[in-house]
Amino acid sequence: MSATPERLQKLIARAGLASRRTAESLIQAGAVRVNGRVVTQLGAKADPDRDRIEVEGRLLRFPERDLYLVLNKPRGYVSTASDPKGRPTVFHLLRGLRQRVVSIGRLPYDVEGLLLLTSDGAFADTILRGRLPQTYWFKVKGQLSPEETAQVERLARQRQPAGFRLRLIKPGANPWYEAILVEPRDDRLRTVFFRLGHPVEKVKRVAIGPLRVSALAPGHIRELSNEEVERLATAAQPSSSPAIGGASPRRRQRLAG
């Protein structure tokens, strides 16, 4: 028995080849073929069990089970698959992993911390669209005065929710501060620190939504538990949408791996 035909962009995302949004662009660009014929309509469907689906000449294959990984990205790595400057990428840390995965979002070259990777394109889309709050630690030169802390919070709230708070977590000559960002542009916060005479020396991302991993050494990777995957997916759902527990049995089974 063949599978029920599904939209091409959904199949491409499920195969982990690209996010659903990127898959739509590939279809419109004529980079997708079904049984040898170019398909450019976004509403087109295919049967993954019977049809031959190619994306940019690559045959679409579906993994037996999806992977959900978390990497503690070290400084000095880019989050893209390749880099025109020849810098090492996070995928160099995944050597030996046979299944293709994509990173969910990015971390800048000089920022370390948590980075999610998955073979499940639909899950990646859910997390990216969910705009989960992200927790960062900033090591700055010199401790901020109460007035400077209030100024950072005031400037940050211009682009962040009203609940933004800057918290001192490790005092000293070069202290660490924690900030939760929904629009995670750490470069903007760096600029604010710099203008106040407290340049940022290091940045770490220590949490993504409900996921906080402290025991993972830089450069190391591990698979997320079913519970962690469920919590991330639930947190990324709009408040008006049903929780992940209300998803279809097929969706729950795929999330659980």
KABEL-V12149 format. One record per pair of residues at least 24 apart in sequence whose C-alpha atoms are under 10 Angstrom apart, sorted by the first residue. I is the first residue (numbers start at 1). J is the second residue. D is the distance in Angstrom with one decimal. If there is no record, write none. Layout:
# KABEL-V12149
i=I j=J d=D
i=I j=J d=D
This chain:
# KABEL-V12149
i=1 j=49 d=8.7
i=1 j=50 d=9.7
i=2 j=47 d=7.1
i=2 j=48 d=8.1
i=2 j=49 d=5.6
i=2 j=50 d=6.7
i=2 j=51 d=9.9
i=3 j=46 d=9.3
i=3 j=47 d=6.0
i=3 j=48 d=6.7
i=3 j=49 d=6.0
i=3 j=50 d=8.1
i=4 j=45 d=9.4
i=4 j=46 d=8.3
i=4 j=47 d=6.2
i=4 j=48 d=8.3
i=4 j=49 d=8.9
i=5 j=44 d=9.4
i=5 j=45 d=5.6
i=5 j=46 d=4.8
i=5 j=47 d=4.3
i=5 j=48 d=7.2
i=5 j=49 d=9.0
i=5 j=50 d=9.5
i=5 j=51 d=9.5
i=6 j=43 d=9.3
i=6 j=44 d=8.2
i=6 j=45 d=5.0
i=6 j=46 d=5.6
i=6 j=47 d=6.5
i=6 j=48 d=7.9
i=7 j=41 d=9.9
i=7 j=42 d=7.6
i=7 j=43 d=6.2
i=7 j=44 d=5.8
i=7 j=45 d=4.2
i=7 j=46 d=6.5
i=7 j=47 d=9.0
i=8 j=32 d=8.7
i=8 j=33 d=9.9
i=8 j=34 d=9.2
i=8 j=39 d=9.1
i=8 j=40 d=9.9
i=8 j=41 d=9.2
i=8 j=42 d=7.4
i=8 j=43 d=7.7
i=8 j=44 d=6.2
i=8 j=45 d=5.4
i=8 j=46 d=6.3
i=8 j=47 d=9.1
i=8 j=48 d=9.3
i=8 j=53 d=8.6
i=9 j=42 d=7.3
i=9 j=43 d=8.7
i=9 j=44 d=8.8
i=9 j=45 d=8.7
i=9 j=121 d=9.8
i=9 j=122 d=9.7
i=10 j=45 d=9.2
i=10 j=121 d=8.2
i=10 j=122 d=7.2
i=11 j=45 d=8.9
i=11 j=46 d=8.3
i=11 j=47 d=9.1
i=11 j=48 d=7.6
i=11 j=53 d=9.2
i=11 j=60 d=8.6
i=11 j=61 d=9.6
i=11 j=62 d=8.7
i=11 j=121 d=8.9
i=11 j=122 d=9.1
i=12 j=53 d=8.9
i=12 j=54 d=9.4
i=12 j=55 d=8.1
i=12 j=60 d=7.3
i=12 j=61 d=9.1
i=12 j=62 d=9.1
i=12 j=120 d=9.6
i=12 j=121 d=7.6
i=12 j=122 d=9.2
i=13 j=119 d=8.5
i=13 j=120 d=6.7
i=13 j=121 d=4.0
i=13 j=122 d=5.6
i=13 j=123 d=8.7
i=13 j=124 d=8.6
i=13 j=125 d=8.5
i=14 j=60 d=9.9
i=14 j=61 d=9.5
i=14 j=62 d=7.3
i=14 j=63 d=8.9
i=14 j=66 d=8.7
i=14 j=119 d=7.5
i=14 j=120 d=5.3
i=14 j=121 d=5.1
i=14 j=122 d=5.9
i=14 j=123 d=8.5
i=14 j=124 d=9.7
i=14 j=254 d=9.9
i=15 j=60 d=6.8
i=15 j=61 d=6.2
i=15 j=62 d=4.9
i=15 j=63 d=6.9
i=15 j=66 d=8.8
i=15 j=100 d=8.9
i=15 j=101 d=9.5
i=15 j=119 d=6.8
i=15 j=120 d=6.7
i=15 j=121 d=6.9
i=15 j=122 d=9.2
i=16 j=60 d=9.3
i=16 j=61 d=9.1
i=16 j=62 d=8.1
i=16 j=63 d=8.6
i=16 j=66 d=8.5
i=16 j=67 d=9.6
i=16 j=99 d=9.3
i=16 j=100 d=6.9
i=16 j=101 d=6.3
i=16 j=102 d=6.9
i=16 j=118 d=7.4
i=16 j=119 d=4.4
i=16 j=120 d=5.1
i=16 j=121 d=4.8
i=16 j=122 d=8.2
i=16 j=123 d=9.6
i=16 j=124 d=9.0
i=17 j=55 d=8.5
i=17 j=58 d=9.6
i=17 j=60 d=8.0
i=17 j=61 d=9.1
i=17 j=62 d=9.6
i=17 j=100 d=7.8
i=17 j=101 d=7.9
i=17 j=102 d=7.7
i=17 j=119 d=7.8
i=17 j=120 d=8.7
i=17 j=121 d=7.2
i=18 j=55 d=9.9
i=18 j=101 d=9.3
i=18 j=102 d=7.5
i=18 j=119 d=9.1
i=18 j=120 d=9.1
i=18 j=121 d=6.1
i=18 j=122 d=9.1
i=18 j=124 d=9.2
i=18 j=125 d=9.5
i=19 j=102 d=8.7
i=19 j=104 d=9.3
i=19 j=120 d=8.7
i=19 j=121 d=4.9
i=19 j=122 d=6.8
i=19 j=123 d=8.9
i=19 j=124 d=6.8
i=19 j=125 d=6.0
i=19 j=126 d=9.7
i=19 j=128 d=9.7
i=20 j=121 d=6.7
i=20 j=122 d=6.7
i=20 j=123 d=9.9
i=20 j=124 d=8.9
i=20 j=125 d=6.7
i=20 j=126 d=9.9
i=21 j=121 d=9.8
i=21 j=122 d=9.9
i=21 j=125 d=8.0
i=23 j=55 d=9.0
i=23 j=121 d=9.6
i=26 j=55 d=7.8
i=26 j=56 d=8.3
i=27 j=55 d=8.5
i=27 j=56 d=9.8
i=30 j=55 d=9.2
i=30 j=56 d=8.7
i=31 j=55 d=5.7
i=31 j=56 d=5.0
i=31 j=57 d=7.8
i=31 j=58 d=9.9
i=32 j=56 d=6.3
i=32 j=57 d=7.9
i=32 j=58 d=9.2
i=32 j=59 d=9.9
i=33 j=57 d=8.1
i=33 j=58 d=9.7
i=33 j=59 d=9.4
i=34 j=59 d=9.9
i=62 j=99 d=9.9
i=62 j=119 d=9.4
i=62 j=120 d=9.8
i=63 j=99 d=7.5
i=63 j=100 d=9.0
i=63 j=119 d=8.1
i=63 j=120 d=9.3
i=64 j=99 d=9.9
i=64 j=257 d=9.0
i=65 j=99 d=9.7
i=65 j=119 d=8.7
i=65 j=120 d=9.1
i=65 j=253 d=9.9
i=65 j=254 d=7.4
i=65 j=255 d=9.3
i=65 j=256 d=9.2
i=65 j=257 d=5.5
i=66 j=99 d=8.8
i=66 j=100 d=9.8
i=66 j=101 d=9.1
i=66 j=118 d=7.2
i=66 j=119 d=5.5
i=66 j=120 d=5.7
i=66 j=121 d=9.5
i=66 j=123 d=9.8
i=66 j=254 d=7.2
i=66 j=255 d=7.8
i=66 j=256 d=8.8
i=66 j=257 d=5.9
i=67 j=99 d=8.0
i=67 j=100 d=9.0
i=67 j=101 d=7.5
i=67 j=117 d=7.9
i=67 j=118 d=5.3
i=67 j=119 d=5.4
i=67 j=120 d=7.0
i=67 j=223 d=7.2
i=67 j=224 d=8.3
i=67 j=255 d=9.3
i=67 j=256 d=9.9
i=67 j=257 d=7.5
i=68 j=101 d=8.6
i=68 j=102 d=10.0
i=68 j=116 d=7.5
i=68 j=117 d=6.1
i=68 j=118 d=4.6
i=68 j=119 d=7.0
i=68 j=120 d=7.7
i=68 j=123 d=9.1
i=68 j=124 d=9.6
i=68 j=222 d=8.7
i=68 j=223 d=5.8
i=68 j=224 d=5.6
i=68 j=225 d=8.2
i=68 j=226 d=8.9
i=68 j=228 d=9.4
i=68 j=229 d=7.3
i=68 j=255 d=8.9
i=68 j=256 d=9.8
i=68 j=257 d=8.7
i=69 j=101 d=8.9
i=69 j=102 d=9.9
i=69 j=103 d=9.3
i=69 j=115 d=8.3
i=69 j=116 d=5.8
i=69 j=117 d=5.1
i=69 j=118 d=6.0
i=69 j=119 d=9.1
i=69 j=221 d=6.9
i=69 j=222 d=5.7
i=69 j=223 d=4.4
i=69 j=224 d=5.4
i=69 j=225 d=9.0
i=69 j=229 d=9.4
i=70 j=103 d=9.5
i=70 j=104 d=10.0
i=70 j=113 d=9.7
i=70 j=114 d=6.5
i=70 j=115 d=5.7
i=70 j=116 d=4.7
i=70 j=117 d=6.2
i=70 j=118 d=8.7
i=70 j=211 d=9.5
i=70 j=213 d=8.7
i=70 j=216 d=9.1
i=70 j=220 d=8.6
i=70 j=221 d=5.7
i=70 j=222 d=5.7
i=70 j=223 d=6.3
i=70 j=224 d=6.6
i=71 j=103 d=9.7
i=71 j=112 d=9.9
i=71 j=113 d=7.7
i=71 j=114 d=5.7
i=71 j=115 d=5.2
i=71 j=116 d=6.4
i=71 j=117 d=7.6
i=71 j=213 d=9.6
i=71 j=216 d=8.0
i=71 j=217 d=9.0
i=71 j=218 d=7.9
i=71 j=219 d=6.9
i=71 j=220 d=5.9
i=71 j=221 d=4.3
i=71 j=222 d=6.7
i=71 j=223 d=8.9
i=72 j=112 d=7.0
i=72 j=113 d=4.9
i=72 j=114 d=4.8
i=72 j=115 d=6.4
i=72 j=116 d=9.0
i=72 j=204 d=9.6
i=72 j=205 d=9.0
i=72 j=206 d=9.0
i=72 j=213 d=8.6
i=72 j=214 d=9.3
i=72 j=215 d=9.7
i=72 j=216 d=6.3
i=72 j=217 d=6.5
i=72 j=218 d=4.9
i=72 j=219 d=5.6
i=72 j=220 d=5.8
i=72 j=221 d=6.4
i=72 j=222 d=9.1
i=73 j=107 d=8.2
i=73 j=108 d=10.0
i=73 j=109 d=9.5
i=73 j=110 d=9.9
i=73 j=111 d=8.0
i=73 j=112 d=5.0
i=73 j=113 d=5.1
i=73 j=114 d=6.2
i=73 j=115 d=6.5
i=73 j=116 d=9.7
i=73 j=204 d=9.2
i=73 j=205 d=9.2
i=73 j=216 d=9.9
i=73 j=217 d=9.0
i=73 j=218 d=5.8
i=73 j=219 d=5.5
i=73 j=220 d=7.7
i=73 j=221 d=8.7
i=74 j=107 d=10.0
i=74 j=109 d=8.8
i=74 j=110 d=8.3
i=74 j=111 d=7.4
i=74 j=112 d=4.8
i=74 j=113 d=6.8
i=74 j=114 d=9.3
i=74 j=204 d=9.3
i=74 j=217 d=8.9
i=74 j=218 d=5.1
i=74 j=219 d=5.6
i=74 j=220 d=8.9
i=75 j=107 d=9.4
i=75 j=108 d=8.5
i=75 j=109 d=6.2
i=75 j=110 d=4.9
i=75 j=111 d=5.4
i=75 j=112 d=4.9
i=75 j=113 d=8.4
i=75 j=202 d=9.3
i=75 j=203 d=9.2
i=75 j=204 d=9.1
i=75 j=218 d=8.6
i=75 j=219 d=9.2
i=76 j=108 d=8.8
i=76 j=109 d=5.3
i=76 j=110 d=5.6
i=76 j=111 d=7.9
i=76 j=112 d=8.3
i=77 j=107 d=8.8
i=77 j=108 d=8.0
i=77 j=109 d=5.2
i=77 j=110 d=7.4
i=77 j=111 d=8.6
i=77 j=112 d=8.6
i=77 j=219 d=9.8
i=78 j=106 d=8.0
i=78 j=107 d=7.2
i=78 j=108 d=6.4
i=78 j=109 d=4.8
i=78 j=110 d=8.4
i=78 j=111 d=9.2
i=79 j=103 d=7.1
i=79 j=104 d=9.3
i=79 j=105 d=8.1
i=79 j=106 d=5.3
i=79 j=107 d=6.1
i=79 j=108 d=7.2
i=79 j=109 d=7.5
i=79 j=115 d=8.6
i=80 j=105 d=9.4
i=80 j=106 d=7.5
i=80 j=107 d=9.3
i=80 j=108 d=9.8
i=80 j=109 d=10.0
i=90 j=115 d=9.3
i=90 j=219 d=8.5
i=91 j=117 d=9.9
i=92 j=219 d=10.0
i=93 j=219 d=6.8
i=93 j=220 d=7.9
i=93 j=221 d=8.4
i=94 j=219 d=9.5
i=94 j=220 d=9.2
i=94 j=221 d=8.2
i=104 j=128 d=6.9
i=107 j=184 d=9.8
i=107 j=186 d=9.8
i=107 j=204 d=9.5
i=107 j=205 d=8.5
i=108 j=186 d=9.3
i=108 j=187 d=9.6
i=108 j=203 d=9.8
i=110 j=201 d=9.9
i=110 j=202 d=8.0
i=110 j=203 d=7.7
i=110 j=204 d=9.3
i=111 j=136 d=9.9
i=111 j=186 d=9.3
i=111 j=202 d=7.2
i=111 j=203 d=5.3
i=111 j=204 d=5.9
i=111 j=205 d=7.6
i=112 j=136 d=9.8
i=112 j=137 d=10.0
i=112 j=202 d=8.4
i=112 j=203 d=6.5
i=112 j=204 d=4.9
i=112 j=205 d=6.4
i=112 j=206 d=8.8
i=112 j=218 d=7.8
i=112 j=219 d=9.4
i=113 j=137 d=9.5
i=113 j=203 d=8.2
i=113 j=204 d=5.0
i=113 j=205 d=4.4
i=113 j=206 d=5.8
i=113 j=207 d=8.3
i=113 j=208 d=10.0
i=113 j=213 d=9.3
i=113 j=214 d=9.8
i=113 j=216 d=9.5
i=113 j=217 d=9.5
i=113 j=218 d=7.5
i=113 j=219 d=9.4
i=114 j=204 d=8.1
i=114 j=205 d=5.7
i=114 j=206 d=6.0
i=114 j=207 d=6.7
i=114 j=208 d=7.4
i=114 j=211 d=9.1
i=114 j=212 d=8.3
i=114 j=213 d=7.7
i=114 j=214 d=9.6
i=114 j=216 d=9.2
i=114 j=218 d=9.2
i=114 j=221 d=9.6
i=115 j=205 d=8.4
i=115 j=206 d=9.6
i=115 j=207 d=9.4
i=115 j=208 d=8.5
i=115 j=221 d=9.4
i=116 j=208 d=8.8
i=116 j=221 d=9.6
i=116 j=223 d=9.8
i=116 j=224 d=9.3
i=117 j=221 d=9.7
i=117 j=223 d=9.4
i=117 j=224 d=9.9
i=118 j=223 d=9.6
i=118 j=224 d=9.9
i=120 j=254 d=8.9
i=120 j=255 d=8.7
i=123 j=229 d=9.1
i=123 j=232 d=9.4
i=123 j=233 d=7.3
i=123 j=236 d=9.8
i=123 j=251 d=10.0
i=123 j=254 d=9.7
i=123 j=255 d=8.0
i=124 j=233 d=9.4
i=125 j=236 d=9.8
i=126 j=232 d=9.2
i=126 j=233 d=6.8
i=126 j=234 d=9.4
i=126 j=235 d=9.7
i=126 j=236 d=6.4
i=126 j=237 d=7.3
i=126 j=238 d=9.9
i=127 j=208 d=9.8
i=127 j=209 d=9.5
i=127 j=232 d=7.3
i=127 j=233 d=6.7
i=127 j=234 d=9.4
i=127 j=235 d=8.6
i=127 j=236 d=5.6
i=127 j=237 d=8.3
i=128 j=236 d=8.1
i=129 j=236 d=7.3
i=129 j=237 d=8.6
i=129 j=238 d=9.2
i=130 j=209 d=9.7
i=130 j=232 d=9.5
i=130 j=233 d=8.6
i=130 j=234 d=9.4
i=130 j=235 d=7.6
i=130 j=236 d=4.1
i=130 j=237 d=6.0
i=130 j=238 d=7.0
i=131 j=181 d=9.8
i=131 j=182 d=6.4
i=131 j=183 d=7.6
i=131 j=184 d=9.2
i=131 j=208 d=9.7
i=131 j=209 d=8.8
i=131 j=235 d=9.4
i=131 j=236 d=6.9
i=131 j=237 d=9.5
i=131 j=238 d=9.7
i=132 j=181 d=8.7
i=132 j=182 d=6.3
i=132 j=183 d=8.9
i=132 j=184 d=9.5
i=132 j=207 d=9.9
i=132 j=208 d=6.6
i=132 j=209 d=5.1
i=132 j=210 d=8.7
i=132 j=232 d=8.7
i=132 j=235 d=7.3
i=132 j=236 d=6.2
i=132 j=237 d=9.5
i=133 j=179 d=10.0
i=133 j=180 d=6.3
i=133 j=181 d=5.5
i=133 j=182 d=4.3
i=133 j=183 d=7.7
i=133 j=184 d=8.0
i=133 j=207 d=8.3
i=133 j=208 d=6.3
i=133 j=209 d=5.2
i=133 j=210 d=8.7
i=133 j=235 d=9.7
i=133 j=236 d=9.6
i=134 j=179 d=8.3
i=134 j=180 d=5.5
i=134 j=181 d=5.2
i=134 j=182 d=6.2
i=134 j=183 d=8.4
i=134 j=184 d=6.8
i=134 j=205 d=7.2
i=134 j=206 d=7.8
i=134 j=207 d=5.7
i=134 j=208 d=4.6
i=134 j=209 d=5.9
i=134 j=210 d=9.1
i=134 j=211 d=9.3
i=134 j=212 d=9.8
i=135 j=178 d=7.0
i=135 j=179 d=5.8
i=135 j=180 d=4.4
i=135 j=181 d=6.3
i=135 j=182 d=8.8
i=135 j=184 d=8.8
i=135 j=204 d=8.5
i=135 j=205 d=5.8
i=135 j=206 d=5.7
i=135 j=207 d=4.9
i=135 j=208 d=6.5
i=135 j=209 d=7.9
i=135 j=210 d=9.9
i=135 j=211 d=9.9
i=135 j=212 d=8.8
i=136 j=176 d=10.0
i=136 j=177 d=8.2
i=136 j=178 d=5.7
i=136 j=179 d=5.4
i=136 j=180 d=6.2
i=136 j=181 d=7.6
i=136 j=184 d=8.8
i=136 j=186 d=8.3
i=136 j=203 d=6.9
i=136 j=204 d=5.5
i=136 j=205 d=4.4
i=136 j=206 d=5.8
i=136 j=207 d=7.2
i=136 j=208 d=9.2
i=137 j=166 d=9.8
i=137 j=167 d=9.4
i=137 j=168 d=9.5
i=137 j=169 d=8.7
i=137 j=176 d=6.3
i=137 j=177 d=5.5
i=137 j=178 d=4.5
i=137 j=179 d=6.5
i=137 j=180 d=8.9
i=137 j=202 d=8.1
i=137 j=203 d=5.7
i=137 j=204 d=5.1
i=137 j=205 d=6.4
i=137 j=206 d=7.0
i=137 j=207 d=9.7
i=138 j=166 d=10.0
i=138 j=168 d=9.6
i=138 j=169 d=9.8
i=138 j=174 d=9.9
i=138 j=175 d=8.2
i=138 j=176 d=5.4
i=138 j=177 d=5.1
i=138 j=178 d=6.4
i=138 j=179 d=7.9
i=138 j=186 d=9.1
i=138 j=189 d=9.3
i=138 j=190 d=8.6
i=138 j=193 d=9.7
i=138 j=199 d=9.8
i=138 j=200 d=6.6
i=138 j=201 d=7.5
i=138 j=202 d=5.9
i=138 j=203 d=4.8
i=138 j=204 d=6.7
i=138 j=205 d=9.0
i=139 j=170 d=9.0
i=139 j=174 d=6.4
i=139 j=175 d=5.6
i=139 j=176 d=4.3
i=139 j=177 d=6.4
i=139 j=178 d=9.0
i=139 j=198 d=9.4
i=139 j=199 d=8.7
i=139 j=200 d=5.8
i=139 j=201 d=5.5
i=139 j=202 d=5.1
i=139 j=203 d=6.5
i=139 j=204 d=8.8
i=140 j=172 d=10.0
i=140 j=173 d=8.8
i=140 j=174 d=5.5
i=140 j=175 d=5.9
i=140 j=176 d=6.5
i=140 j=177 d=7.8
i=140 j=190 d=9.1
i=140 j=193 d=7.7
i=140 j=194 d=9.0
i=140 j=197 d=9.5
i=140 j=198 d=5.7
i=140 j=199 d=5.6
i=140 j=200 d=4.3
i=140 j=201 d=5.5
i=140 j=202 d=7.3
i=140 j=203 d=9.1
i=141 j=172 d=9.4
i=141 j=173 d=6.9
i=141 j=174 d=4.8
i=141 j=175 d=7.1
i=141 j=176 d=9.3
i=141 j=193 d=9.1
i=141 j=194 d=9.3
i=141 j=197 d=8.0
i=141 j=198 d=4.9
i=141 j=199 d=5.7
i=141 j=200 d=6.5
i=141 j=201 d=7.0
i=141 j=202 d=9.9
i=142 j=171 d=9.3
i=142 j=172 d=7.6
i=142 j=173 d=5.2
i=142 j=174 d=5.1
i=142 j=175 d=6.7
i=142 j=176 d=9.8
i=142 j=197 d=8.3
i=142 j=198 d=6.0
i=142 j=199 d=8.5
i=142 j=200 d=9.7
i=143 j=168 d=8.8
i=143 j=170 d=9.9
i=143 j=171 d=7.1
i=143 j=172 d=6.9
i=143 j=173 d=6.4
i=143 j=174 d=6.6
i=143 j=175 d=6.0
i=143 j=176 d=8.7
i=143 j=177 d=9.3
i=143 j=198 d=7.8
i=144 j=168 d=9.1
i=144 j=171 d=9.9
i=144 j=175 d=8.9
i=144 j=177 d=9.7
i=144 j=193 d=9.1
i=144 j=196 d=8.7
i=144 j=197 d=9.2
i=144 j=198 d=7.6
i=148 j=192 d=10.0
i=148 j=193 d=9.0
i=148 j=196 d=7.3
i=148 j=197 d=9.9
i=148 j=198 d=9.9
i=149 j=193 d=9.5
i=149 j=196 d=9.8
i=151 j=192 d=8.9
i=151 j=193 d=9.8
i=151 j=196 d=9.1
i=152 j=189 d=7.9
i=152 j=192 d=6.5
i=152 j=193 d=7.4
i=152 j=196 d=8.7
i=153 j=179 d=9.6
i=153 j=189 d=9.7
i=153 j=192 d=9.8
i=155 j=188 d=9.7
i=155 j=189 d=8.8
i=155 j=192 d=7.7
i=156 j=181 d=9.1
i=156 j=188 d=8.3
i=156 j=189 d=7.1
i=156 j=192 d=8.4
i=157 j=181 d=10.0
i=159 j=183 d=7.3
i=159 j=184 d=9.9
i=159 j=185 d=9.6
i=159 j=188 d=9.5
i=160 j=184 d=9.1
i=174 j=198 d=9.2
i=174 j=199 d=10.0
i=174 j=200 d=9.4
i=174 j=201 d=8.6
i=175 j=201 d=10.0
i=176 j=200 d=9.6
i=176 j=201 d=9.7
i=176 j=202 d=8.9
i=176 j=203 d=9.2
i=177 j=203 d=9.7
i=178 j=203 d=9.9
i=178 j=204 d=9.5
i=178 j=205 d=9.6
i=178 j=206 d=9.3
i=179 j=205 d=9.7
i=180 j=205 d=9.7
i=180 j=206 d=9.9
i=180 j=207 d=8.9
i=180 j=208 d=9.6
i=180 j=209 d=9.6
i=181 j=208 d=9.8
i=182 j=208 d=9.9
i=182 j=209 d=9.5
i=208 j=232 d=8.4
i=209 j=233 d=9.8
i=209 j=235 d=7.0
i=209 j=236 d=8.2
i=210 j=234 d=9.8
i=210 j=235 d=7.4
i=210 j=236 d=9.9
i=225 j=256 d=8.5
i=225 j=257 d=9.4
i=226 j=255 d=7.3
i=226 j=256 d=5.1
i=226 j=257 d=7.3
i=227 j=255 d=9.5
i=227 j=256 d=8.1
i=228 j=256 d=9.8
i=229 j=255 d=6.8
i=229 j=256 d=7.5
i=229 j=257 d=9.5
i=230 j=255 d=6.9
i=230 j=256 d=7.6
